[in-house]
Amino acid sequence: MLTSHSLEDNVNTSYPFVKWAGGKTQLLSELDRVIPSEFERYFEPFLGGAALFFHLISNRKLSFSSYLSDLNSELIITYKIVKDNVSELLQLLKQYEAAYKSAPFGYYYELRDKLKPINDIEKAARFITLNKTCYNGLYRVNRSGIFNVPIGRYKNPLICDSNNLQNVSRALRYSKAIILASDYRQVMLDYAQKGDFIYLDPPYNPTNPTSNFTSYTEYGYGDHDQKQLASIFKKLDERQCMVLLSNSDTPFIRELYSDFMNYTKEVNVVRAINCRGSKRAGHKELLIRNYIENA
Ligand SMILES: C[S@@+](CC[C@H](N)C(=O)[O-])C[C@H]1O[C@@H](n2cnc3c(N)ncnc32)[C@H](O)[C@@H]1O
C-alpha cells in the first residue's frame, strides 16, 4: 500500500500513455501561460491523452483533485485500470507485447478483430497495445463504433512502458481522480462549481472541408455540437468556474465566443496527427477563457 508521501514523491515523471489525435503536448507552453494561479478542483471532460493534466501535476507540481472524463468508454476503462490495477495490467501487457513482437501483423489483426476481451484488464491491455501499434496512433471508429485502424509501420514499438504507467497510476491516485465515461455536458452540469478550473479541448471545428478529424466516437462532432459547447461555456461562466477552451481559429468559433474575445489568445501550432501526413501544416488556434488571472 502506498502512503500519500510516496505518491507525492513519484508524480513528477508521468506523461500521456496513449497517443491521441489532437493531443495537446505541443500547446503546453502556451496553455501554461494561462493556467489560473489557484484552484482546488481540475476538470478535463474531453480527456483523450490528458496532456494538460499530466503537465499540471508533473511539471507544475500542482496539487488538486481531478474529474477526468471522455465519451470514449474504452479509453476511460483503460484510465481506471491504470489507476486501480496497474500491476495486473503490466503483467498482461508484457504478454501482449511479446506476442506482438513474435508476429506483428498476425497478432495485430487477431487482437483487433478476433480476440474478445473478457474483463476490463484485458480491455485496457488490448487498447494500449492497439494504440501503440496502429497506423499513426490514430484512434478512429466507424459509424458502428468499431475500431478499424490498420497496423502502423513500427520497427520496435514500446508497448509496455512500465515506468510511465506506474507513474501515471500514482498521479491519478494522488489527484484522487474521478474517472467517468460520460458526455461532457453531463459532467459539467452535474459537478462543476464556482472556482473549479475546467479545460475544454473538444474535437476541433474544421478549418477546411478536408481537415475534419472528428471520428473519436461514432457520433462525430459538427457545428451543432460546437454551438451547444459554447452555450455550456456560458453556463459555466455564470457559475463562476474558470474555463479555458482550445479550438481552431475560424470565423465560426470567433463568433460563438465573441463575448470572451478580450481574454482570447491566438497561437500557432503544427498538428501532430492529421488524417493525411502531407497535411501537417502550421495553422492558428484560439485559447479562449473567461478569466484574466494567471500564474
Ligand atoms: C481533441 S481530443 C482531446 C485531446 C486531449 N486534450 C489530449 O491532450 O490528448 C477530443 C476528445 O473529446 C472526446 N469527445 C468527443 N465528443 C465528446 C463528448 N460529447 N463528450 C465528451 N468527450 C467527447 C473524444 O473522444 C476525444 O478524446
The ligand as a MOL file (V3000), in Angstrom:
LIG
                    3D

  0  0  0     0  0            999 V3000
M  V30 BEGIN CTAB
M  V30 COUNTS 27 29 0 0 0
M  V30 BEGIN ATOM
M  V30 1 C -9.1120 16.9350 -29.1460 0
M  V30 2 S -9.3910 15.4250 -28.2910 0 CHG=1
M  V30 3 C -8.7380 15.7840 -26.6850 0
M  V30 4 C -7.2410 15.6660 -26.6450 0
M  V30 5 C -6.6370 15.7970 -25.2700 0
M  V30 6 N -6.7590 17.1280 -24.7340 0
M  V30 7 C -5.1600 15.3630 -25.2630 0
M  V30 8 O -4.3130 16.0730 -24.7100 0
M  V30 9 O -4.8610 14.2930 -25.8110 0 CHG=-1
M  V30 10 C -11.1390 15.4330 -28.0570 0
M  V30 11 C -11.6970 14.3200 -27.1830 0
M  V30 12 O -13.0900 14.5590 -26.9740 0
M  V30 13 C -13.7730 13.3100 -26.8760 0
M  V30 14 N -15.2130 13.5710 -27.1190 0
M  V30 15 C -15.8550 13.7610 -28.3170 0
M  V30 16 N -17.1550 14.0720 -28.1010 0
M  V30 17 C -17.3370 14.1180 -26.7620 0
M  V30 18 C -18.4410 14.3980 -25.9020 0
M  V30 19 N -19.6460 14.7320 -26.4140 0
M  V30 20 N -18.2660 14.3550 -24.5620 0
M  V30 21 C -17.0540 14.0100 -24.0280 0
M  V30 22 N -15.9650 13.7310 -24.7910 0
M  V30 23 C -16.0990 13.7780 -26.1310 0
M  V30 24 C -13.0730 12.4260 -27.8730 0
M  V30 25 O -13.2440 11.0460 -27.5480 0
M  V30 26 C -11.6050 12.9040 -27.7470 0
M  V30 27 O -10.8940 12.0890 -26.8410 0
M  V30 END ATOM
M  V30 BEGIN BOND
M  V30 1 1 1 2
M  V30 2 1 2 3
M  V30 3 1 2 10
M  V30 4 1 3 4
M  V30 5 1 4 5
M  V30 6 1 5 6
M  V30 7 1 5 7
M  V30 8 2 7 8
M  V30 9 1 7 9
M  V30 10 1 10 11
M  V30 11 1 11 12
M  V30 12 1 11 26
M  V30 13 1 12 13
M  V30 14 1 13 14
M  V30 15 1 13 24
M  V30 16 1 14 15
M  V30 17 1 14 23
M  V30 18 2 15 16
M  V30 19 1 16 17
M  V30 20 1 17 18
M  V30 21 2 17 23
M  V30 22 1 18 19
M  V30 23 2 18 20
M  V30 24 1 20 21
M  V30 25 2 21 22
M  V30 26 1 22 23
M  V30 27 1 24 25
M  V30 28 1 24 26
M  V30 29 1 26 27
M  V30 END BOND
M  V30 END CTAB
M  END
